[in-house]
Amino acid sequence: MEWLVIIGQLVLSLGLAVLVGSFIVLAVPESKRPSLTIPPLVIAGSVIGVLVGTFIPVLQITFALMPRLSFTSALEMVLLSYRTGLAWSFTLLSSVFLLVLYALFGHRKERRYHVGYLALTVVMIGTIAWASHASSVALLRGFLGDFLHLLAAAVWVGVVFVIAWFSKDTSHWTEWLKWFSPVAFLSFVTLGISGLLLMDLMVPNYVAGLRTAYGQGLLIKHLLMIPLIFYIVVNSFFMKRWMEARNVNPIPWVRAESLILFAIFLATAYFSHQAPPN
């Protein structure tokens, strides 16, 4: 069950990132981003990934209750009485609504449709944050910290993933960097502030927390930020000059950044299901 929980958390994080990144990029005028095509199956698969990733904790609690209840009774209790189950029910409603709207209007390119899809995805992020570990420790602070952390990560990582793996060329690359660099910086700052807020709730003593699996996973996540910062600096400040002077293809560099972000998601998935030091 442990590896299933880790995989579920990873799929959940990637699904949210792809959805947020896709809808942001598609809402931007074509003159301010590279040409790209995002297959509808990627959107549908990401929604299903979010649903599956959020359902695994529901299943985990259900199995824990089964020694004294039948599976259906335990599942019903979790869905109707536990915050994790209630949050999944709201996520299910938002996901179905999103899939139906996308199936009906996914071919429309008007900005308002993509903004609507993005709003539904943000609602899903809110329900996930409401059911998080941090919210159970301190409802308002925990929810706010986890919501901002998830949203900032989805914006930054999602746009990088979409541009890295779905761009067809490097047209309008400079125009994309002009608006994305400040967005990425704002996301980075938000991640830092919300991360400190969450650490204050979950890991009051960072050094002492290193004795636990949760603290060790958190350390790995922080160490991965070192090579990530290198690629951020290159892609944000030097790539334009290299493209003009040396005709460098920027896509492999952005893909390298996306792979480090994937590794950070994997480390987060590993330690997030562990018991926090507090």
Secondary structure, DSSP 8 states (H G I E B T S, - for coil): -HHHHHHHHHHHHHHHHHHHHHHHHHHS-GGGS--B---HHHHHHHHHHHHHHHHHHHHHHHHHHTTTS-HHHHHHHHHHHSHHHHHHHHHHHHHHHHHHHHHHHTT---HHHHHHHHHHHHHHHHHHHHTSHHHHHSHHHHHHHHHHHHHHHHHHHHHHHHHHHHBSS-TTHHHHHHHHHHHHHHHHHHHHHHHHHHHHHH-SSHHHHTTSHHHHHHHHHHHTHHHHHHHHHIIIIIHHHHHHHH---SHHHHHHHHHHHHHHHHHHHHHHTS----
